[in-house]
């Protein structure tokens, strides 16, 4: 079973994708594939942030 990537791992992957996309010799097909991968990683990272925000709100509500 594949280990779930952490938020930090997703951000690192996104950074690497951006570097790859900035290369001059990347083909259109490759850039589209990599772009889609990056868009998915961003979506996953945003969901992790959203879940963290909910958890922080719940903690703060419990303290009131």
C-alpha positions, 0 to 999 in steps of 0.5 A: 500500500502506498504511503500518503504524501504529507503536505510538505512532500506535496509542496516539494513535488509542486516546486519540482514540477514548476522547475520542470515546466520552466525547461525550454526543451519540454514538449507540449505533451510532457508539459500538459502531463506535468501540468495536470499532475501539478494541478492535482497536487495543488488540489490535494495540498489545498484539501490538507490545508482546509482540513487543518483549518477545520481542526484549528477551528474545532480546537478554538471552539473547545477552548471557549 
